[in-house]
Amino acid sequence: MGNSSSGPTALVGRILISQVFILSGINKFAQFSMMTGYMLMKHVPAPAFFLGCAAILEVLGGLAVLIGFKARIAAWLLFLYMIPVTILFHNFWALPAGMERVDNMAHFMKNLAIMGGLLLLASFGAGGYSVDSRGAA
């Protein structure tokens, strides 16, 4: 079987993974006060500052992945961002047995899967149908 990294498969993958970040970033802006309160509960210092940074990174990083512009760099930045976010906000191991623990474990595992996808994107690039591929031609 041939390599599909230059075909539409990579584009579909970028569309899917980018939506997680674009929509999450937009939601952070839309629900800014509620999200700041949640970050305060998690003992995040300067929550409004870090929330603003997170929202900007998610939207811009997600858009870069979507169109395939500097996609490797965007994937690395999003991957590195997700490490502390996943540990801080989905620390299921610190919760008592029950639905909250199960829910946080599911989010933790989902984030690991997203991080795996980001590492693949960082390793192999945006593929065809991307701004990056146009610059390589």
HELIX and SHEET records of a PDB file:
HELIX    1   1 PRO A    8  ALA A   30  1                                  23    
HELIX    2   2 PHE A   32  MET A   41  1                                  10    
HELIX    3   3 PRO A   47  ILE A   67  1                                  21    
HELIX    4   4 ALA A   71  PHE A   89  1                                  19    
HELIX    5   5 PHE A   92  ALA A   94  5                                   3    
HELIX    6   6 MET A   99  PHE A  124  1                                  26    
HELIX    7   7 VAL A  131  ALA A  136  1                                   6    
END                                                                             
